[in-house]
Amino acid sequence: MKIFLFLLLSIYFISYAFANDILKQITFPEGFSIKIYAKVPNARQMAISPNGSLFVGSRAAGKVYAIQDHNNDGYGETVTEVASKLR
């Protein structure tokens, strides 16, 4: 079990590091930037609600997640699955 958990965490952090490396290679006009707001598997669609929640759809997983940035630091601290089995 410990080996499985170690491998799972390793894959998680490697994929995050890889994503950050890719983002560093993208160039933007002055005044624009990009960063990872939250981790959602296979994110494809986004919509923002009037209360500020970001809804993200994952077509491959057939799920929708609600993401909240509670402290307004530009990162989604809470990722909640709000719908599943949408395939």
C-alpha positions in Angstrom: 0.0 0.0 0.0 2.8 2.4 0.8 4.4 1.8 -2.6 1.1 2.4 -4.4 0.7 5.7 -2.5 4.3 6.7 -3.2 3.8 6.0 -6.9 0.5 7.9 -7.0 2.0 10.9 -5.3 5.0 10.8 -7.6 2.8 10.8 -10.7 0.8 13.7 -9.3 3.8 15.9 -8.7 5.6 15.0 -11.9 2.5 15.9 -14.0 2.2 19.2 -12.1 5.9 20.0 -12.7 5.5 19.0 -16.4 2.5 21.3 -16.7 4.4 24.2 -15.2 7.3 23.6 -17.6 5.0 23.8 -20.5 3.4 27.0 -19.3 6.8 28.6 -19.0 7.4 28.0 -22.8 4.3 30.0 -23.9 4.9 33.6 -24.7 2.3 36.3 -24.2 1.9 40.0 -25.1 3.0 42.4 -22.4 0.5 42.4 -19.5 -0.8 38.9 -20.1 0.2 35.7 -18.2 -1.0 32.2 -17.4 -0.9 30.0 -14.4 -2.5 26.9 -13.0 -5.6 27.9 -11.0 -6.6 24.4 -9.8 -6.0 20.8 -10.7 -8.9 19.1 -12.5 -8.4 15.9 -14.6 -9.0 16.3 -18.3 -10.6 19.8 -18.0 -12.3 20.9 -21.2 -15.1 23.4 -20.5 -15.4 26.3 -18.0 -18.1 28.6 -16.8 -18.1 31.1 -14.0 -21.1 31.6 -11.8 -22.4 34.9 -10.4 -21.1 34.0 -7.0 -17.5 33.5 -8.4 -17.5 29.7 -8.4 -15.7 28.3 -11.5 -17.4 25.2 -13.0 -15.1 22.9 -15.0 -16.3 20.0 -17.1 -14.2 16.9 -17.7 -15.5 15.1 -20.8 -13.2 12.1 -20.4 -14.2 11.6 -16.7 -17.9 12.6 -17.3 -17.8 15.0 -14.3 -18.3 18.6 -13.4 -16.3 20.3 -10.7 -17.0 23.6 -8.8 -13.8 25.5 -7.8 -13.7 28.2 -5.2 -10.9 30.7 -4.4 -11.9 31.5 -0.8 -9.0 33.9 0.0 -8.8 35.7 -3.4 -5.2 34.8 -4.0 -5.8 33.6 -7.6 -5.7 29.9 -6.8 -8.7 27.6 -6.4 -8.4 26.1 -2.9 -11.5 24.0 -3.0 -12.4 21.6 -5.9 -15.8 19.8 -5.4 -17.3 17.3 -7.7 -20.9 18.5 -8.3 -21.9 16.1 -11.1 -20.8 12.7 -12.4 -21.7 9.8 -14.7 -22.4 12.3 -17.5 -21.2 10.0 -20.4 
